[in-house]
């Protein structure tokens, strides 16, 4: 049968597992071989140049032009030795993806010959066209000038024979046009604020690093099936599709044996990731069929953000080699788990101590409590901003269902820690924290080592959960860059720590003992942040009512949530801490609104096209077949027999007519609503118009299309079904 769906299925069923060719050496021997890491710098740089680069990385010192030329020469020699022919500044524009413009090393010289060249000026700065990147009105389309500038804290790497140099991206007038610029500023703020507070407990701490481990969830689908689904190709998600009889309800996919073809894909992308120094550590099946997860070892936040962006690119590239398409959309399939990017965040001192790991002595206990309470207070102040920063059209479909946290922002720290904080708030004496409870969970199996029971269980419904020595920010979407979440998270904590120190210092100035001053402020913070703490089920209806009583916001849509980006409180926060100006914040708000409107517009147009030009014609074709059959039966059967046999078919014919009629009506109404939305010029009003007047038609149209899927002959249905997308390996 000439049906694209069946041709795609046939191709998918014939797929063979692609062989992965591994290097003839251990992973530790090729790990980072394509990055200009410390080992490569020692080999290719002069001692003077090496020391300046290390000072820039560790202390933020500027590299002078003479040394930049030396670094460029060494970097070029290293890159060419690895087969590189081009170089590019690699940056993170406000599209949420990455950008690069390649230039060849080779320059022409006399006699029709060439020479490889790479100068310090080309390393430190370039001028890509800034006119076509999102700027939120900061740049006019005729103002093309923008600058990229080298970020030495993230090592250069080689991708596809191109030397990639991580950079910031700013406008001609100095405004940030990227995520890295404000991220570096936020990380500087948390470093300064956290060091100042740490010195209450130890003079040895001179630097604090924010760390991040980003767990990446994703789906795989056979490329042939993907190409037969226009909605997947154009929007990243299935706009139609009735639930499969079996999907994730048996939970048999979770942590199950990884399919052979998927394993080959995982092995190859891990191989490429390790060569680039990306510390991918964990892989496993996720809950939904054909859903998987990989997770790295913790790294410094700026490096981790770059590595996650790289990892997504590598996974997409390698998936194609295995005839898979990687789906990073937050909700590619209705009714089953969506995909997130659980961002595990903590703070590490230059003395190699995890600040969020409860210690075993009074000093570290107090420090832990101090930071814990300050984080809670920061979340109480800016929970709406944390919700806003993860808002997107894709994440709106995910948040609140199938293990994704809800739109209400709250913090889980566990009953033991919560009880301890309540005790501290009531007590006038210092309370010693018992960091671990020894519990042999497996005492009937003496060969298995004793397990230490953590102070907290893992609340999978909480947007921001403490998990023993870190916070897990679970609301970040799978396709999103970690950078915006890390900018806001580190900034709000830095701001609160700065205010905390000011308050404590004022009490000390009044001759109050340091420890007493610290606990006096902590007790107040504990009381003031009570509303943000929640230990129960975030999915429960009771929590929605309780959250409202506590004054917590419940912004279920992106246009609602994004208002927090430009509230007076948020604008002041970014301005005072020198991370983003008011103009830059307003620009980012406008970009996010425009992106949302465009995503809903695209989904609406694709849905209308599929329904009108693919679904309805097939439904009518099948309906006509049934009508011909009914007419034919009348000519060969007696009236009584005909009446009985034709009744069921007439019911089906009627059902098809009703669904087709509803689809036509709703598509027409949706198109009219879209025309109205398109005439709106102001970005926020436009986003609300799309959200409130166009998007509501999606579920109405989908309902009737999915009902038709159950009625129409399987051999005629044009779109690969859920049972095929999710279960064909």
N, C-alpha and C positions, 0 to 999 in steps of 0.2 A: 504494500500500500504506500502511495506517495504522501506520506505524512512526516513532517519534519521531526515530530516527537519520536516516532518509531525509528527513523534513521539515526537520530541522536542516541536512542537507547541501544540500538544495535552496535554503534561505535563504542559506547561505554562498556557494554558487556564483553567486548573483544579486547579490552585494554590488558596489556601485559605489564608486569612489574618491571620498572626500569632499573637496570643495574647501577649501583653507586660505586664509583672507583675511589677508594680511600688511599691517602698517602701511605707510603711504606715507613711510617714512623708513628710514635705515640702522639696523642692530641697535645700533650704538654710541649712537644717539640715544634709543632707548627702553630701553636696558639699565639695570636698577635703578630704573625710574620708579615702581614700586609698593613701593619700600622707603624707609624714613626714613633715608636715607644721609647722608653728610657734606654733600653739596650741599643736600639738603632741609633739614637742620638749620640750615645757614647762612642759608637763606632765611626759615625760620619761627621760629627761636629768637632770643632776645636774645643779645648777645655774652657776657654773664655766664653765661646758661644753656648756651650752646654750649660754652663753655670748661669748665664743670663736667662736662658729659657726656663731653667728650673726655678730661678727667682721669680720669674713672671708667673709660673704656675702656682708656686707655693705662697708667694708673698704679694703678688699683684704688681710687681715692678714693671715699668715700661722697657721695651727692648729698643735700643737706639738703632739708627739707620745702618751704621757700619756693621753692627752685629747681625742685623737682619739680612744683609748681603751674604754674610758667612753662613747663616742658617739656610738661606735659599740655595746656596751652592751645595751644601751637604744634603739637603732635602732632595734636590734634583738628582744628585748622584745616587742616592738610595732608591728613588723612584724608578730611575732608568734601569738600575740593576735588577729591579723586579718586573721589568717589561713595560713600564708606563711610557706612553707617547704624548699624553696631554695632561693638563692640569686644570683645575677649576676651583673657584670659591664655592663652598657647599653651605647653604644657609636655610633657615626655617622661616619663610615668609608667612603672612597671615592667611594663606590658603589652608594651613594645617598640614601641608605636605612639605617636601623639600624642593630646593631649586638649585640649578647649576648651569653654568655657561662654560663650555670647554674651549681651551686654547692649546695649540700644539707647542711643544717645547722647541721644535725646530724653527729656526729663522734663516732666511736666505742670506748668503754672502757672495762675494765676488766670484766670478767664474762659474756661475750656475750651480754652486754648491750650497750646502746648508750646515748649520751648527746648532746643537741643543743649547738653549739659553733659558735662564730663569733668574730674575733679579729680585733683590730684596723688596723693591717697590711693588713687584707683582705678587709677592708673598703676602705683604702686609695690607695691601689695599687694591680693590678693583672697582670698576664703575659699570655694573649691570644696568640695563634699562629698567627704571622703576615704574614706568607709566602704566603697565598692564597688571601689576600686582595690586591686591586690595590695599587701600589706604584710608578708606572711610572719609574721604574729602581732604585729607592732609595734602595730597598731591593732585593737581589737575592732570588730565590726560596729556596735555602738551608739555608738562614739566617732567621730563624723562629722567633727570639725573638722580641717581641713588648710589650709595657707596656700601661695599662690603669690606669689613676689616677683620683681620686674622684673630682668632681666639686660641691662644697657645695652650689653654687649659684642657682642650679637647684635641687629642693627637690626630694629625693628618693620616689618611689611609688611602689605599689603592682599591678602586672598584672598576672593573672592566677596563683595565689598562689605563686608568685615569687617576692622577693624584688629586685627591679631594681634600681641601683645606677648610675645616669648619670656621665659619665667620659669623659676625653680626651683620645686620643689614639696616641701614639708616637712610633717611631722606637727605636731600641737599641742604635742608635747613636744620638737620640734626634730630628729627623725630624718629623714634624706633618704628621700623616697618616689619619687624620680625618678632619672634618669641624669645630668642636667645638674649637680646639686649636687656629686657626687663627681668629675665630669669637671673642673669648674672648680677644684676643690681639687688634683687631680692635675696640671693644667696649671700651677697656681701652684708646685707642688713641682718640676716639671721646669724651670721658669723660674729659680727660685732656685738650684737645684743646678747647672744648666748655666752660668749666669752666673758662679758662683763658680769653676768649672773653666776657663771661657774667660779669666778674668782672669790665669791663668798665662801666657797667650800674648798678650793685648791688654787694656789698661785701658779701651779705648773701648767695649767691649760692656757695656751696662747692662740689656739684656733679651733673652731668648731665647723665640721662639715655636715651638711644635710645629706642623707643617703636615701637611695630609692632602689627598690626592686619591683619592676613592673611585670606582673603576670599577664600574659597576652592570650586571650581566648579568641578562637576563630573557627570558622566552618570551612570544609572543603567540599567542592562539588565537581563532578566530571565536567570538563570544558565543553564537550559536545552538548550535554544537557543544559549547561549554563547558556550557551549560544542560542539554544532553542527557547529560552525564556527571555523575551525582550525586556520584561520588567527587571529581572536580575541584572541584565547588561546595563540598562539605563539608570536604574535607581539603587542598585545594590541589594534590593529586597524583593520578595515575592508579593506582589499586590493582590494576587488571587491564589487560591489553592485550598482545597478542603483537607482537613486533617487526615493523616494516614490512620488506618485502623490500629496500627501499632506505631508508636513513636517513642517517647521516653518513659512511658508509664511504668514499665517493668524495671527501670533503672539498671538495666543489664549492660548498658554501654559504658557507664561511669567506671573508670579505672580498669576497664576490661582489656583483653588482649588487643594490641594495636594491629589493625589490618596490614598485611604485608606491603601493599602498594603505598599506604600512608606512612608506614615505617621507613620505606625507601626515601620518600619525600623528606621526612623529619631528619633522617641521617644526613642527607645532602645539605639541607639548609643549616643544620648545626655545624657541619664541616666548614661551610663558607663563613658562618658567624664566628666560629672559633679563630679562623685565619685573620679576621678583622678585630680580634680581641674582645668580642662580645661574649660575656661569660654565661651563655645559655647552659642551664644545669638540669632542669626538670622537663619532662614531657609526659603527657598522659591523655587518655580519652576523657572528655568532659561528659556531662549528663546527657545532652541531646545527641541523637545519632549524627555521625559525621561532624561532631564538634570536638575540638581538641584544645589543649593549652600547653604553652611553654613558659618557662619562668627562668630568669637569670639570677645570678648571685648579686647581692647588693653592691652598688657603686655610688660614688659621689653623684649628686643629682644632675649636674650639667652633663657629665659624661653619660649617665644612664639615659637621659632624654635623647641625646644624640644616638646612642646605641639602639634605643627602641625604634626610632625613626628608620634607622638603617635595617634593623631586623625585619620590619614590615616590608620594606623594599625587597630584601633578600627572599623572604617567604613568598612574595608574589612572583618573583622571577623564577625561583626554583619550582614552584607549583606548576608553572607552565610546562616545564621540562617533563613533568610527570603526568601531563594531560589533566591536571587539576586547575581549578580557579579558586583562589583564596577569597573568602567572603569575610570582610572585617566589619560589615554593617552591624549595628547593635542589635537588630532584630530582623534577620533575613527571612525567618519563618514564623508565621503566626502560631500561637498556642504552645510553643516549646521555648526552652531557655534561650535568652539572648546572650550576647557576648559583651563582656566588660574588660577593663584593663585595671585589675586590682593593683593600686599603687601603694606599696608598702614603704612607709616613710619613717625615718628615725634621725637621730642626731649623734654624731661621733666626734669625740675630742681628738686632738693631735696626740694625746697620750693613749690612744687606741681603746678608749672606754665608750661604751654605748650609754648615752645619757638616759635613754628610756628603758634601760635594763635595771630593775631594782637591785641594789647592791646588798652586800652582806655585812656592812658596817654602818654605824649611825650617819657618818658624813655623806656617803653615797645614797643612803636612804632619803635623807633630807633633800639632797640635790634632785633625786628622782621625783620626789613628791612636789618639789618646787616647779619643775618643768611640766609635770603632769597637770598640775592645777592651773598653771599659766596657759597651757594648751586648751584646757577645758574653757577657761575664761575667754580665750581668743575665739573659740568656736561659738560660744554664747553671743559674742559681739558680732560675729561675721558669718554665721551659718548660712544666711541668705546669699552671701557672696560666694561661698563654696558651692551652693546649689547652682548659682548662675553660671559659674565657670565651667560646669560640665553639661550645661544645657545645649541641646542640639535637636534637630528634627529626628535623627536616628535614635538618640537616647530617650526621647519622649516615649517612643514605642516600648522601650525596655524597662525604664524605671518603674518599680512597683510590682513587677510580676516575675514569676519563675526564678526565684533566688536573687534577683536584682533588688537593691535597696529602693525604698520609696522616695518620692520627691521631698518629703519632710526631712530636714537635716537634723540628725541627732547623733550623740556619741555613746558608744557602749564601752564600758571599762570593766565590767564583771561585778558580781555581787560583793566579792571580798574587798576589792579596792573601793567600790562605792560605799560599802559599810565603813571602811577605814576613814574615808574622807568625811563622812558624816560624824564619825567619832571625834576627828580632829576639830571639826567646826564647833563641836559642843565643849570640847575639853580645853583647859587652859595650860595643859602640860603637853610636852612633846610625846608623840606616840611612835614606838618602834615598829617598823614594818617587818613582818615575817614573810620573806621573799618566796619561799617554796614550802610545799607540804610533801613530805616523803610518803609515797603511797605505792606499794607494790601491787599494781593492777593485775599482774599475771602470776600470783603466788602459787597457783596450781601448776604452772609450767616453769619449773626452776631453771631450765636451760636458757630462758629468755631473760635478758638483763632487766633490772628494775627500771620502771618508768617514773619520772618525776611528774606529778600532776601540776600543770600550770595553774597560776592564780586565776586565769580567766578561760572560759570556754570560748569558742568562736561563734559570734552571732552573725550569721550569714545574711540577716535582713537589715543590719545596721549600715548606714552610709559611711560611718567613720568609727571603726572598732579597734580597741586596744587588744593586741594579741600576744602579750607577754613581754616583748622588748621593742615594739614598734606599733604604729598605727596603720591600719589598712583602710585606705580611701577607696571604697568599693564602687563608688558612683561614676568613676571615670569610664567613658565609653570605649569600646574596642578600637574604633577607627580614629579616635582622638589622639592628638599629641599630648604627652604628659606635661608639657611645658606650662600651659596655662594653669593647670591645677597646682603645679609646684610653685609657680610664681605667687599665687594667692596664699597657699598654705604656709609657705615660708615667710611671706610678708606679714600675715596676720599674727603669727607667733612671734616674729621679731618685734613687731609693734607692741604687743602685750608685754614681752620681756623687758623692753625699754621702759615702759610705764611702771612695771613692777619694780625695777631697780630704782627709779626715781622715788617711788613711794617708800621703799625700804630705807633708802639713804636719808630721806627727810626724817624718818623716825629715829634712825641712828644719830642724826644731828641733834635730836632732842634728848640724847643720852640714854636711849633705850638699847639694851643689848642686841647684838646682831641677830642671834637666833630667835629672840623674842620678837624682834621687828619682822623677821621673815614670816614667822608663824602668825603674827597678827594680821599681816596682809593676806596670807594664804587662807586663813579662816574666812575672811570676808569674800575672797574670790570663790571659795567653795560654795558659800551661800548664794553668791550672785550667778553662779554657773549651774545651779541645780536643775534648772528647766531644760538644759540641753542634754542632760544625762538620761538615758533610757535603757533599761536592761531587758525589756520584754520583746514580744513579737511585733516588729515594725509593720507587718502586713495586716495586723488586726484592725477591725473597724474602731475598736475601743481606743486605739492609739491616735487615730485621726481626731477623735473628740477630745482626748486628753491633750494632744499637741496644741489644739486650738485654745484650750483653757490656759496653756502655758505661754501662749503668745508666739508660738513657732509658726513660721510661714509654711504653706502647702501649695507651692506653685507647680502645678502639674504640666504646664506648657512652657515652651521656650520663651515666647514673647513676655509672659508674666515674669518668669524667672530673671530675664535679662535686665529688668528695671534696676536690680540691685547693683549692676555694674556702674551705673551713673547716679546712684544716690549720693547725697551730700556727704554721707559718712564714708562711702567708698572712695569718692574723689579726693577727700581730705587724706585718707589713709595712704593712697598711692603718692599723693603730692608731698606730704610731710616726710615720707621715707625715700623720696627721690627715686621712685621706680618708674612711674609714668605720670606725665602731666595731665591736666584736665582735658586738653585738646586730644591727646593720645588716647585717653580713656573713652571719650565721646566717639572718636573714630573707630575704636575697636567695637564699641556697642553697635554702631551703624553697620559695620561689616558683618557682625553676627546676625543682625536682623535681616540684612539683605540675603545672606546665605540661607537662612531659614525660609524666607519667602520663595527663593529660587528652588529650593529642594521640594517644597510642597507644590509649587507650580509644575515642576518636572513630573512629579508623581501623578499629579492630576491629569496632565496631558497624556502620559503613558497609559494611565488607567482608561481614559476615554478612548484612546486608539485601540487598545487591546479589546475592550468591551465591544466597541462598535464594529471593528474590522476583522476581528478574529473569533470572538465568542458568539456573538449574535448570529452571524452567518452560519456557523456550524450548528447552532441550536435549531435554527430554522431548517437547515438541510435535514437534520435528523427528524424534526417534526414532520416535514413533508414525506419522509419515508414511512413514518407511522400512519399518516393520512392515507397514503397510497395502499398501505397494507389493510387498513380498515375498509377502504372502498373495495379492494379486491376480495376481502372476506364476504362482503355482502352479496357478491355475484356467485359464490359457490356454496354458501351455507343457508340453511333454513333460518327464518327470522328469529326463532327462539334461541337457537345455538349462537347465531350471530350476535344477538344482544348480549349474551353472557361473555363471549370472547372479546367483543369490542369495548366493553365497559372500561377495563383497565387501561387499554391503549388510549381511549378518549380522555381518561383522567390525566394520563401523562401528557397528552397533547395540550390539554387545558393548563396544566402546571407550567409547561414550557412557555406557553403564550403569556401567562401571568408574569413569569420571571423576566422574559424578554421585554415586556411592556414596562415593568418597573425599572429595569436597567436603562432602557431608552429615556425614560422620564428623568431619572436621577442624573444620568450623564448630561442631558440637556440643561438641567438646572445647575449642575456643577460648572458647566462651561459658561453659563451666564454669570454665576458668582465669580468665576475666575476673571471674566472680562471687567467686572466691577473692581476687583482687587488690583488688576493691572493698571487701572486708571489712577489709583492712589499713588501719590508721589512721596509723601513723608514715610520714611522707612519703618518707624514703629507702628504707625497706623496701618501700613500695608501688611506687616507681619501679623497683626491682630485680625485683619480682614481675611487673610489666607487661613489663619488658625481657626477662626470662629465661623466662617461662612463657606470655605472651600473644603477644608479637611473633613468636616462632619459627613460629607457625602461618601468618603472612602469606604467606611464600614457598611453603609447602606448598599452601595453597588457591589461590594465584595460578597455580602450575604447572598444576593441573588445569583451571582456568577458561580459561587461555590455550590449552591443548590443545583444549578444546571450541570455542574461537573458530575453529580451523582445520577442525573437523569439521562444525559446524552451517552450514546454508544461509545464505549472506551476506545474503539478503533478510530473514531472521528475526532475525539478531543485533541485540540492542537498543542496544548502546553504540557510539558512533563509534569507529572503529579508528584505530590509530596512523598509518596511511597517510593518513587523512583529517584528523586533528588536526594533523599536521605539515606537510602539503603543500597543503591547501586555503588559498588566499590570500584 
